[in-house]
Amino acid sequence: MSFNSESATAATSSNVSDRLALLDFKRLITQDPHKIMSSWNDSVHFCNWVGVSCSSSNGRVVTLNLES
């Protein structure tokens, strides 16, 4: 499964909303057999989570790659 989006504006609140949206998405996943989302927690920045790619210009999530 892959998602792609670009945003031209950068704001700290947007980065927080990206992190919260990813954590909400994770809560909806009932099966993660390859433990792709095991890194999705507050111990590391969400742009470093497995399967998450962020824009280098604004730090917003641009791609999710949840394939094993």
mmCIF file of the N, C-alpha and C atoms, coordinates in Angstrom:
data_MODEL
# 
_entry.id   MODEL 
# 
loop_
_atom_site.group_PDB 
_atom_site.id 
_atom_site.type_symbol 
_atom_site.label_atom_id 
_atom_site.label_alt_id 
_atom_site.label_comp_id 
_atom_site.label_asym_id 
_atom_site.label_entity_id 
_atom_site.label_seq_id 
_atom_site.pdbx_PDB_ins_code 
_atom_site.Cartn_x 
_atom_site.Cartn_y 
_atom_site.Cartn_z 
_atom_site.occupancy 
_atom_site.B_iso_or_equiv 
_atom_site.pdbx_formal_charge 
_atom_site.auth_seq_id 
_atom_site.auth_comp_id 
_atom_site.auth_asym_id 
_atom_site.auth_atom_id 
_atom_site.pdbx_PDB_model_num 
ATOM 1   N N  . MET A 1 1  ? 0.853  -1.151 0.000  1.00 0.00 ? 1  MET A N  1 
ATOM 2   C CA . MET A 1 1  ? 0.000  0.000  0.000  1.00 0.00 ? 1  MET A CA 1 
ATOM 3   C C  . MET A 1 1  ? 0.905  1.221  0.000  1.00 0.00 ? 1  MET A C  1 
ATOM 4   N N  . SER A 1 2  ? 0.606  2.217  -0.831 1.00 0.00 ? 2  SER A N  1 
ATOM 5   C CA . SER A 1 2  ? 1.441  3.402  -0.917 1.00 0.00 ? 2  SER A CA 1 
ATOM 6   C C  . SER A 1 2  ? 0.573  4.638  -1.058 1.00 0.00 ? 2  SER A C  1 
ATOM 7   N N  . PHE A 1 3  ? 0.941  5.695  -0.346 1.00 0.00 ? 3  PHE A N  1 
ATOM 8   C CA . PHE A 1 3  ? 0.235  6.963  -0.402 1.00 0.00 ? 3  PHE A CA 1 
ATOM 9   C C  . PHE A 1 3  ? 1.253  8.035  -0.723 1.00 0.00 ? 3  PHE A C  1 
ATOM 10  N N  . ASN A 1 4  ? 0.857  9.078  -1.449 1.00 0.00 ? 4  ASN A N  1 
ATOM 11  C CA . ASN A 1 4  ? 1.781  10.136 -1.799 1.00 0.00 ? 4  ASN A CA 1 
ATOM 12  C C  . ASN A 1 4  ? 1.062  11.473 -1.760 1.00 0.00 ? 4  ASN A C  1 
ATOM 13  N N  . SER A 1 5  ? 1.657  12.478 -1.097 1.00 0.00 ? 5  SER A N  1 
ATOM 14  C CA . SER A 1 5  ? 1.096  13.825 -1.082 1.00 0.00 ? 5  SER A CA 1 
ATOM 15  C C  . SER A 1 5  ? 2.213  14.817 -0.852 1.00 0.00 ? 5  SER A C  1 
ATOM 16  N N  . GLU A 1 6  ? 2.117  16.008 -1.432 1.00 0.00 ? 6  GLU A N  1 
ATOM 17  C CA . GLU A 1 6  ? 3.083  17.086 -1.239 1.00 0.00 ? 6  GLU A CA 1 
ATOM 18  C C  . GLU A 1 6  ? 2.350  18.285 -0.674 1.00 0.00 ? 6  GLU A C  1 
ATOM 19  N N  . SER A 1 7  ? 3.017  19.017 0.183  1.00 0.00 ? 7  SER A N  1 
ATOM 20  C CA . SER A 1 7  ? 2.454  20.236 0.741  1.00 0.00 ? 7  SER A CA 1 
ATOM 21  C C  . SER A 1 7  ? 3.469  21.346 0.581  1.00 0.00 ? 7  SER A C  1 
ATOM 22  N N  . ALA A 1 8  ? 3.028  22.512 0.144  1.00 0.00 ? 8  ALA A N  1 
ATOM 23  C CA . ALA A 1 8  ? 3.941  23.619 -0.085 1.00 0.00 ? 8  ALA A CA 1 
ATOM 24  C C  . ALA A 1 8  ? 4.230  24.403 1.188  1.00 0.00 ? 8  ALA A C  1 
ATOM 25  N N  . THR A 1 9  ? 3.399  24.277 2.194  1.00 0.00 ? 9  THR A N  1 
ATOM 26  C CA . THR A 1 9  ? 3.595  25.045 3.416  1.00 0.00 ? 9  THR A CA 1 
ATOM 27  C C  . THR A 1 9  ? 4.135  24.173 4.524  1.00 0.00 ? 9  THR A C  1 
ATOM 28  N N  . ALA A 1 10 ? 5.001  24.782 5.326  1.00 0.00 ? 10 ALA A N  1 
ATOM 29  C CA . ALA A 1 10 ? 5.574  24.048 6.458  1.00 0.00 ? 10 ALA A CA 1 
ATOM 30  C C  . ALA A 1 10 ? 5.229  24.779 7.739  1.00 0.00 ? 10 ALA A C  1 
ATOM 31  N N  . ALA A 1 11 ? 4.826  24.018 8.746  1.00 0.00 ? 11 ALA A N  1 
ATOM 32  C CA . ALA A 1 11 ? 4.534  24.586 10.056 1.00 0.00 ? 11 ALA A CA 1 
ATOM 33  C C  . ALA A 1 11 ? 4.728  23.504 11.085 1.00 0.00 ? 11 ALA A C  1 
ATOM 34  N N  . THR A 1 12 ? 5.176  23.903 12.247 1.00 0.00 ? 12 THR A N  1 
ATOM 35  C CA . THR A 1 12 ? 5.382  22.929 13.311 1.00 0.00 ? 12 THR A CA 1 
ATOM 36  C C  . THR A 1 12 ? 4.094  22.203 13.634 1.00 0.00 ? 12 THR A C  1 
ATOM 37  N N  . SER A 1 13 ? 2.976  22.923 13.654 1.00 0.00 ? 13 SER A N  1 
ATOM 38  C CA . SER A 1 13 ? 1.699  22.278 13.957 1.00 0.00 ? 13 SER A CA 1 
ATOM 39  C C  . SER A 1 13 ? 1.343  21.233 12.912 1.00 0.00 ? 13 SER A C  1 
ATOM 40  N N  . SER A 1 14 ? 1.754  21.459 11.664 1.00 0.00 ? 14 SER A N  1 
ATOM 41  C CA . SER A 1 14 ? 1.509  20.472 10.616 1.00 0.00 ? 14 SER A CA 1 
ATOM 42  C C  . SER A 1 14 ? 2.309  19.210 10.887 1.00 0.00 ? 14 SER A C  1 
ATOM 43  N N  . ASN A 1 15 ? 3.552  19.383 11.337 1.00 0.00 ? 15 ASN A N  1 
ATOM 44  C CA . ASN A 1 15 ? 4.367  18.219 11.654 1.00 0.00 ? 15 ASN A CA 1 
ATOM 45  C C  . ASN A 1 15 ? 3.756  17.433 12.796 1.00 0.00 ? 15 ASN A C  1 
ATOM 46  N N  . VAL A 1 16 ? 3.240  18.131 13.790 1.00 0.00 ? 16 VAL A N  1 
ATOM 47  C CA . VAL A 1 16 ? 2.570  17.462 14.907 1.00 0.00 ? 16 VAL A CA 1 
ATOM 48  C C  . VAL A 1 16 ? 1.331  16.740 14.401 1.00 0.00 ? 16 VAL A C  1 
ATOM 49  N N  . SER A 1 17 ? 0.581  17.373 13.515 1.00 0.00 ? 17 SER A N  1 
ATOM 50  C CA . SER A 1 17 ? -0.632 16.730 12.995 1.00 0.00 ? 17 SER A CA 1 
ATOM 51  C C  . SER A 1 17 ? -0.280 15.510 12.144 1.00 0.00 ? 17 SER A C  1 
ATOM 52  N N  . ASP A 1 18 ? 0.840  15.554 11.429 1.00 0.00 ? 18 ASP A N  1 
ATOM 53  C CA . ASP A 1 18 ? 1.281  14.377 10.670 1.00 0.00 ? 18 ASP A CA 1 
ATOM 54  C C  . ASP A 1 18 ? 1.578  13.225 11.622 1.00 0.00 ? 18 ASP A C  1 
ATOM 55  N N  . ARG A 1 19 ? 2.318  13.501 12.694 1.00 0.00 ? 19 ARG A N  1 
ATOM 56  C CA . ARG A 1 19 ? 2.661  12.461 13.674 1.00 0.00 ? 19 ARG A CA 1 
ATOM 57  C C  . ARG A 1 19 ? 1.407  11.877 14.300 1.00 0.00 ? 19 ARG A C  1 
ATOM 58  N N  . LEU A 1 20 ? 0.484  12.738 14.702 1.00 0.00 ? 20 LEU A N  1 
ATOM 59  C CA . LEU A 1 20 ? -0.753 12.257 15.320 1.00 0.00 ? 20 LEU A CA 1 
ATOM 60  C C  . LEU A 1 20 ? -1.599 11.458 14.336 1.00 0.00 ? 20 LEU A C  1 
ATOM 61  N N  . ALA A 1 21 ? -1.637 11.894 13.080 1.00 0.00 ? 21 ALA A N  1 
ATOM 62  C CA . ALA A 1 21 ? -2.401 11.163 12.063 1.00 0.00 ? 21 ALA A CA 1 
ATOM 63  C C  . ALA A 1 21 ? -1.803 9.777  11.832 1.00 0.00 ? 21 ALA A C  1 
ATOM 64  N N  . LEU A 1 22 ? -0.480 9.687  11.816 1.00 0.00 ? 22 LEU A N  1 
ATOM 65  C CA . LEU A 1 22 ? 0.169  8.385  11.641 1.00 0.00 ? 22 LEU A CA 1 
ATOM 66  C C  . LEU A 1 22 ? -0.120 7.465  12.822 1.00 0.00 ? 22 LEU A C  1 
ATOM 67  N N  . LEU A 1 23 ? -0.076 8.001  14.032 1.00 0.00 ? 23 LEU A N  1 
ATOM 68  C CA . LEU A 1 23 ? -0.375 7.182  15.211 1.00 0.00 ? 23 LEU A CA 1 
ATOM 69  C C  . LEU A 1 23 ? -1.832 6.736  15.216 1.00 0.00 ? 23 LEU A C  1 
ATOM 70  N N  . ASP A 1 24 ? -2.744 7.608  14.779 1.00 0.00 ? 24 ASP A N  1 
ATOM 71  C CA . ASP A 1 24 ? -4.158 7.217  14.657 1.00 0.00 ? 24 ASP A CA 1 
ATOM 72  C C  . ASP A 1 24 ? -4.316 6.123  13.608 1.00 0.00 ? 24 ASP A C  1 
ATOM 73  N N  . PHE A 1 25 ? -3.629 6.271  12.475 1.00 0.00 ? 25 PHE A N  1 
ATOM 74  C CA . PHE A 1 25 ? -3.663 5.266  11.418 1.00 0.00 ? 25 PHE A CA 1 
ATOM 75  C C  . PHE A 1 25 ? -3.160 3.926  11.950 1.00 0.00 ? 25 PHE A C  1 
ATOM 76  N N  . LYS A 1 26 ? -2.050 3.956  12.700 1.00 0.00 ? 26 LYS A N  1 
ATOM 77  C CA . LYS A 1 26 ? -1.482 2.734  13.271 1.00 0.00 ? 26 LYS A CA 1 
ATOM 78  C C  . LYS A 1 26 ? -2.496 2.026  14.171 1.00 0.00 ? 26 LYS A C  1 
ATOM 79  N N  . ARG A 1 27 ? -3.239 2.789  14.954 1.00 0.00 ? 27 ARG A N  1 
ATOM 80  C CA . ARG A 1 27 ? -4.237 2.199  15.855 1.00 0.00 ? 27 ARG A CA 1 
ATOM 81  C C  . ARG A 1 27 ? -5.343 1.467  15.092 1.00 0.00 ? 27 ARG A C  1 
ATOM 82  N N  . LEU A 1 28 ? -5.585 1.870  13.849 1.00 0.00 ? 28 LEU A N  1 
ATOM 83  C CA . LEU A 1 28 ? -6.626 1.239  13.037 1.00 0.00 ? 28 LEU A CA 1 
ATOM 84  C C  . LEU A 1 28 ? -6.166 -0.067 12.387 1.00 0.00 ? 28 LEU A C  1 
ATOM 85  N N  . ILE A 1 29 ? -4.862 -0.275 12.320 1.00 0.00 ? 29 ILE A N  1 
ATOM 86  C CA . ILE A 1 29 ? -4.314 -1.475 11.690 1.00 0.00 ? 29 ILE A CA 1 
ATOM 87  C C  . ILE A 1 29 ? -4.471 -2.650 12.649 1.00 0.00 ? 29 ILE A C  1 
ATOM 88  N N  . THR A 1 30 ? -5.135 -3.687 12.181 1.00 0.00 ? 30 THR A N  1 
ATOM 89  C CA . THR A 1 30 ? -5.381 -4.847 13.044 1.00 0.00 ? 30 THR A CA 1 
ATOM 90  C C  . THR A 1 30 ? -4.331 -5.932 12.880 1.00 0.00 ? 30 THR A C  1 
ATOM 91  N N  . GLN A 1 31 ? -3.603 -5.909 11.766 1.00 0.00 ? 31 GLN A N  1 
ATOM 92  C CA . GLN A 1 31 ? -2.556 -6.906 11.540 1.00 0.00 ? 31 GLN A CA 1 
ATOM 93  C C  . GLN A 1 31 ? -1.314 -6.228 10.967 1.00 0.00 ? 31 GLN A C  1 
ATOM 94  N N  . ASP A 1 32 ? -0.192 -6.489 11.572 1.00 0.00 ? 32 ASP A N  1 
ATOM 95  C CA . ASP A 1 32 ? 1.094  -5.986 11.104 1.00 0.00 ? 32 ASP A CA 1 
ATOM 96  C C  . ASP A 1 32 ? 2.097  -7.131 11.233 1.00 0.00 ? 32 ASP A C  1 
ATOM 97  N N  . PRO A 1 33 ? 1.927  -8.180 10.402 1.00 0.00 ? 33 PRO A N  1 
ATOM 98  C CA . PRO A 1 33 ? 2.721  -9.401 10.566 1.00 0.00 ? 33 PRO A CA 1 
ATOM 99  C C  . PRO A 1 33 ? 4.230  -9.198 10.420 1.00 0.00 ? 33 PRO A C  1 
ATOM 100 N N  . HIS A 1 34 ? 4.639  -8.184 9.684  1.00 0.00 ? 34 HIS A N  1 
ATOM 101 C CA . HIS A 1 34 ? 6.064  -7.929 9.489  1.00 0.00 ? 34 HIS A CA 1 
ATOM 102 C C  . HIS A 1 34 ? 6.593  -6.876 10.461 1.00 0.00 ? 34 HIS A C  1 
ATOM 103 N N  . LYS A 1 35 ? 5.729  -6.451 11.379 1.00 0.00 ? 35 LYS A N  1 
ATOM 104 C CA . LYS A 1 35 ? 6.115  -5.473 12.418 1.00 0.00 ? 35 LYS A CA 1 
ATOM 105 C C  . LYS A 1 35 ? 6.682  -4.184 11.821 1.00 0.00 ? 35 LYS A C  1 
ATOM 106 N N  . ILE A 1 36 ? 6.142  -3.782 10.674 1.00 0.00 ? 36 ILE A N  1 
ATOM 107 C CA . ILE A 1 36 ? 6.599  -2.561 10.017 1.00 0.00 ? 36 ILE A CA 1 
ATOM 108 C C  . ILE A 1 36 ? 6.381  -1.352 10.914 1.00 0.00 ? 36 ILE A C  1 
ATOM 109 N N  . MET A 1 37 ? 5.273  -1.342 11.639 1.00 0.00 ? 37 MET A N  1 
ATOM 110 C CA . MET A 1 37 ? 4.944  -0.176 12.452 1.00 0.00 ? 37 MET A CA 1 
ATOM 111 C C  . MET A 1 37 ? 5.476  -0.253 13.878 1.00 0.00 ? 37 MET A C  1 
ATOM 112 N N  . SER A 1 38 ? 6.331  -1.206 14.163 1.00 0.00 ? 38 SER A N  1 
ATOM 113 C CA . SER A 1 38 ? 6.865  -1.318 15.527 1.00 0.00 ? 38 SER A CA 1 
ATOM 114 C C  . SER A 1 38 ? 7.737  -0.120 15.900 1.00 0.00 ? 38 SER A C  1 
ATOM 115 N N  . SER A 1 39 ? 8.300  0.569  14.911 1.00 0.00 ? 39 SER A N  1 
ATOM 116 C CA . SER A 1 39 ? 9.115  1.759  15.190 1.00 0.00 ? 39 SER A CA 1 
ATOM 117 C C  . SER A 1 39 ? 8.268  3.021  15.339 1.00 0.00 ? 39 SER A C  1 
ATOM 118 N N  . TRP A 1 40 ? 6.972  2.899  15.084 1.00 0.00 ? 40 TRP A N  1 
ATOM 119 C CA . TRP A 1 40 ? 6.094  4.058  15.135 1.00 0.00 ? 40 TRP A CA 1 
ATOM 120 C C  . TRP A 1 40 ? 5.754  4.385  16.584 1.00 0.00 ? 40 TRP A C  1 
ATOM 121 N N  . ASN A 1 41 ? 6.625  5.130  17.238 1.00 0.00 ? 41 ASN A N  1 
ATOM 122 C CA . ASN A 1 41 ? 6.401  5.571  18.615 1.00 0.00 ? 41 ASN A CA 1 
ATOM 123 C C  . ASN A 1 41 ? 7.190  6.859  18.837 1.00 0.00 ? 41 ASN A C  1 
ATOM 124 N N  . ASP A 1 42 ? 7.051  7.422  20.016 1.00 0.00 ? 42 ASP A N  1 
ATOM 125 C CA . ASP A 1 42 ? 7.666  8.723  20.287 1.00 0.00 ? 42 ASP A CA 1 
ATOM 126 C C  . ASP A 1 42 ? 9.157  8.667  20.599 1.00 0.00 ? 42 ASP A C  1 
ATOM 127 N N  . SER A 1 43 ? 9.776  7.489  20.542 1.00 0.00 ? 43 SER A N  1 
ATOM 128 C CA . SER A 1 43 ? 11.206 7.409  20.851 1.00 0.00 ? 43 SER A CA 1 
ATOM 129 C C  . SER A 1 43 ? 12.079 7.938  19.712 1.00 0.00 ? 43 SER A C  1 
ATOM 130 N N  . VAL A 1 44 ? 11.522 8.000  18.501 1.00 0.00 ? 44 VAL A N  1 
ATOM 131 C CA . VAL A 1 44 ? 12.242 8.565  17.354 1.00 0.00 ? 44 VAL A CA 1 
ATOM 132 C C  . VAL A 1 44 ? 11.300 9.485  16.582 1.00 0.00 ? 44 VAL A C  1 
ATOM 133 N N  . HIS A 1 45 ? 11.871 10.430 15.845 1.00 0.00 ? 45 HIS A N  1 
ATOM 134 C CA . HIS A 1 45 ? 11.059 11.343 15.034 1.00 0.00 ? 45 HIS A CA 1 
ATOM 135 C C  . HIS A 1 45 ? 10.292 10.537 13.987 1.00 0.00 ? 45 HIS A C  1 
ATOM 136 N N  . PHE A 1 46 ? 9.059  10.924 13.735 1.00 0.00 ? 46 PHE A N  1 
ATOM 137 C CA . PHE A 1 46 ? 8.209  10.142 12.822 1.00 0.00 ? 46 PHE A CA 1 
ATOM 138 C C  . PHE A 1 46 ? 8.781  10.037 11.415 1.00 0.00 ? 46 PHE A C  1 
ATOM 139 N N  . CYS A 1 47 ? 9.589  10.971 10.986 1.00 0.00 ? 47 CYS A N  1 
ATOM 140 C CA . CYS A 1 47 ? 10.205 10.878 9.657  1.00 0.00 ? 47 CYS A CA 1 
ATOM 141 C C  . CYS A 1 47 ? 11.215 9.738  9.581  1.00 0.00 ? 47 CYS A C  1 
ATOM 142 N N  . ASN A 1 48 ? 11.616 9.205  10.729 1.00 0.00 ? 48 ASN A N  1 
ATOM 143 C CA . ASN A 1 48 ? 12.540 8.068  10.774 1.00 0.00 ? 48 ASN A CA 1 
ATOM 144 C C  . ASN A 1 48 ? 11.828 6.748  11.003 1.00 0.00 ? 48 ASN A C  1 
ATOM 145 N N  . TRP A 1 49 ? 10.516 6.761  11.059 1.00 0.00 ? 49 TRP A N  1 
ATOM 146 C CA . TRP A 1 49 ? 9.767  5.519  11.230 1.00 0.00 ? 49 TRP A CA 1 
ATOM 147 C C  . TRP A 1 49 ? 9.869  4.700  9.946  1.00 0.00 ? 49 TRP A C  1 
ATOM 148 N N  . VAL A 1 50 ? 9.907  3.390  10.091 1.00 0.00 ? 50 VAL A N  1 
ATOM 149 C CA . VAL A 1 50 ? 9.958  2.489  8.939  1.00 0.00 ? 50 VAL A CA 1 
ATOM 150 C C  . VAL A 1 50 ? 8.735  2.737  8.056  1.00 0.00 ? 50 VAL A C  1 
ATOM 151 N N  . GLY A 1 51 ? 8.975  2.925  6.760  1.00 0.00 ? 51 GLY A N  1 
ATOM 152 C CA . GLY A 1 51 ? 7.898  3.101  5.797  1.00 0.00 ? 51 GLY A CA 1 
ATOM 153 C C  . GLY A 1 51 ? 7.419  4.529  5.624  1.00 0.00 ? 51 GLY A C  1 
ATOM 154 N N  . VAL A 1 52 ? 7.949  5.463  6.405  1.00 0.00 ? 52 VAL A N  1 
ATOM 155 C CA . VAL A 1 52 ? 7.528  6.867  6.329  1.00 0.00 ? 52 VAL A CA 1 
ATOM 156 C C  . VAL A 1 52 ? 8.633  7.676  5.667  1.00 0.00 ? 52 VAL A C  1 
ATOM 157 N N  . SER A 1 53 ? 8.257  8.454  4.651  1.00 0.00 ? 53 SER A N  1 
ATOM 158 C CA . SER A 1 53 ? 9.196  9.373  4.004  1.00 0.00 ? 53 SER A CA 1 
ATOM 159 C C  . SER A 1 53 ? 8.656  10.781 4.129  1.00 0.00 ? 53 SER A C  1 
ATOM 160 N N  . CYS A 1 54 ? 9.533  11.700 4.496  1.00 0.00 ? 54 CYS A N  1 
ATOM 161 C CA . CYS A 1 54 ? 9.141  13.099 4.662  1.00 0.00 ? 54 CYS A CA 1 
ATOM 162 C C  . CYS A 1 54 ? 9.870  13.974 3.650  1.00 0.00 ? 54 CYS A C  1 
ATOM 163 N N  . SER A 1 55 ? 9.260  15.088 3.343  1.00 0.00 ? 55 SER A N  1 
ATOM 164 C CA . SER A 1 55 ? 9.871  16.071 2.461  1.00 0.00 ? 55 SER A CA 1 
ATOM 165 C C  . SER A 1 55 ? 11.070 16.698 3.161  1.00 0.00 ? 55 SER A C  1 
ATOM 166 N N  . SER A 1 56 ? 12.164 16.852 2.438  1.00 0.00 ? 56 SER A N  1 
ATOM 167 C CA . SER A 1 56 ? 13.339 17.500 3.026  1.00 0.00 ? 56 SER A CA 1 
ATOM 168 C C  . SER A 1 56 ? 13.137 19.006 3.154  1.00 0.00 ? 56 SER A C  1 
ATOM 169 N N  . SER A 1 57 ? 12.195 19.558 2.398  1.00 0.00 ? 57 SER A N  1 
ATOM 170 C CA . SER A 1 57 ? 11.987 21.009 2.435  1.00 0.00 ? 57 SER A CA 1 
ATOM 171 C C  . SER A 1 57 ? 11.074 21.457 3.568  1.00 0.00 ? 57 SER A C  1 
ATOM 172 N N  . ASN A 1 58 ? 10.103 20.616 3.947  1.00 0.00 ? 58 ASN A N  1 
ATOM 173 C CA . ASN A 1 58 ? 9.170  21.075 4.975  1.00 0.00 ? 58 ASN A CA 1 
ATOM 174 C C  . ASN A 1 58 ? 8.914  20.066 6.093  1.00 0.00 ? 58 ASN A C  1 
ATOM 175 N N  . GLY A 1 59 ? 9.523  18.895 6.011  1.00 0.00 ? 59 GLY A N  1 
ATOM 176 C CA . GLY A 1 59 ? 9.372  17.912 7.077  1.00 0.00 ? 59 GLY A CA 1 
ATOM 177 C C  . GLY A 1 59 ? 8.020  17.239 7.158  1.00 0.00 ? 59 GLY A C  1 
ATOM 178 N N  . ARG A 1 60 ? 7.201  17.417 6.128  1.00 0.00 ? 60 ARG A N  1 
ATOM 179 C CA . ARG A 1 60 ? 5.876  16.796 6.102  1.00 0.00 ? 60 ARG A CA 1 
ATOM 180 C C  . ARG A 1 60 ? 5.964  15.413 5.481  1.00 0.00 ? 60 ARG A C  1 
ATOM 181 N N  . VAL A 1 61 ? 5.064  14.527 5.894  1.00 0.00 ? 61 VAL A N  1 
ATOM 182 C CA . VAL A 1 61 ? 4.998  13.184 5.324  1.00 0.00 ? 61 VAL A CA 1 
ATOM 183 C C  . VAL A 1 61 ? 4.560  13.292 3.868  1.00 0.00 ? 61 VAL A C  1 
ATOM 184 N N  . VAL A 1 62 ? 5.309  12.633 2.991  1.00 0.00 ? 62 VAL A N  1 
ATOM 185 C CA . VAL A 1 62 ? 4.952  12.630 1.571  1.00 0.00 ? 62 VAL A CA 1 
ATOM 186 C C  . VAL A 1 62 ? 4.652  11.229 1.058  1.00 0.00 ? 62 VAL A C  1 
ATOM 187 N N  . THR A 1 63 ? 5.199  10.199 1.712  1.00 0.00 ? 63 THR A N  1 
ATOM 188 C CA . THR A 1 63 ? 4.985  8.836  1.244  1.00 0.00 ? 63 THR A CA 1 
ATOM 189 C C  . THR A 1 63 ? 4.923  7.869  2.412  1.00 0.00 ? 63 THR A C  1 
ATOM 190 N N  . LEU A 1 64 ? 3.983  6.928  2.324  1.00 0.00 ? 64 LEU A N  1 
ATOM 191 C CA . LEU A 1 64 ? 3.957  5.772  3.217  1.00 0.00 ? 64 LEU A CA 1 
ATOM 192 C C  . LEU A 1 64 ? 4.165  4.547  2.355  1.00 0.00 ? 64 LEU A C  1 
ATOM 193 N N  . ASN A 1 65 ? 5.120  3.711  2.725  1.00 0.00 ? 65 ASN A N  1 
ATOM 194 C CA . ASN A 1 65 ? 5.353  2.453  2.026  1.00 0.00 ? 65 ASN A CA 1 
ATOM 195 C C  . ASN A 1 65 ? 5.259  1.347  3.067  1.00 0.00 ? 65 ASN A C  1 
ATOM 196 N N  . LEU A 1 66 ? 4.131  0.661  3.079  1.00 0.00 ? 66 LEU A N  1 
ATOM 197 C CA . LEU A 1 66 ? 3.873  -0.353 4.095  1.00 0.00 ? 66 LEU A CA 1 
ATOM 198 C C  . LEU A 1 66 ? 3.994  -1.765 3.546  1.00 0.00 ? 66 LEU A C  1 
ATOM 199 N N  . GLU A 1 67 ? 4.669  -1.900 2.421  1.00 0.00 ? 67 GLU A N  1 
ATOM 200 C CA . GLU A 1 67 ? 4.900  -3.227 1.855  1.00 0.00 ? 67 GLU A CA 1 
ATOM 201 C C  . GLU A 1 67 ? 6.059  -3.885 2.580  1.00 0.00 ? 67 GLU A C  1 
ATOM 202 N N  . SER A 1 68 ? 5.989  -5.210 2.694  1.00 0.00 ? 68 SER A N  1 
ATOM 203 C CA . SER A 1 68 ? 7.076  -5.925 3.385  1.00 0.00 ? 68 SER A CA 1 
ATOM 204 C C  . SER A 1 68 ? 8.270  -6.094 2.483  1.00 0.00 ? 68 SER A C  1 
# 
